[in-house]
C-alpha cells in the first residue's frame, strides 16, 4: 500500500437527520467552516454558490495566531451520499483530500469524515512551519471529532 492510499484520519457520528439534510450542510463549505475547528471561513470562488464537481472554494484556516489559505476543488458531489474535495496551497502544491460519506441508519444517518494526506514529502516541513502542527494525524483526528460533534448538534 502506498503512503497516500491509507487515510490519515477518520471519524464517524450518527445524526438524527435525513441524508438530504445532512448533505445540504456538509456540501456548503461556508456553513461547515462555522462547525470546523481549524477552518475559520470558506468562500466560493469563480461565482459559484453551490456544490458541484469541479467547483472551487477558498479555505481560510487558523491555528492560534497562524493563518493560511487553501484552494479546494470539489471532486465528489453525490447528493445525499458523498461530498469530497481536494485541497492545495495557493501556489498549487497538493495538501490533502477530505471526504464525507452519508449512510442511512434507522431514522437518521451515519456520517463518516475521512482525510488523506496528498502533500509531497518535501512540503511537510513547510506545512509544519506554516500551521504549527507537528502531529497532523492526531490533530486531524481531534478536529474531525469536534467537527462531527458540532455537525450533530447543528442538525439535531
Phi, psi and omega in degrees: 000133179284156181309317188271357179280328182274134178299145176284317182206151178208160176197164179213158178211149173261129179240147178269072180202156179283160183300321180295318180293318178299313181299318180305320181284309186291338180268012179242089185307320177300325177289314181297331178298329178286341182261341184279168181261315184267332179276128182265330181198162175216142182226131175297146179247160173057035177079005180289158178213002177206164186283134172200152179302132180094344179288144181244152172217157180261131174259130178249112191248158179207150173215103186063233179275351180283140179223144175202155180250152174226160173247129184240137178238125182290128181250336181222128178219065183264096188311126178078001183230310185207141172225130181211155178208152176261141182246139175219165175286169178294343176255029166075015175278126179296144180240304187198175172233137175240136183220137176240123177248138182243128180228122177301136178218111182058233179270001182231211182216151167263127176249123178247125177252128183229143180231134175241144173281134177235356184289141173293151183303324181296338183275342186303316177298326178293317179299319178297317179297315182291314187268337184077013183256115179276320182250086184296326181299304181294323179299313181290324176299314179296318180294322177298315179300316179297312181299314181294322176295320177292324176299314179302312179299318181297318184280333183264000000 
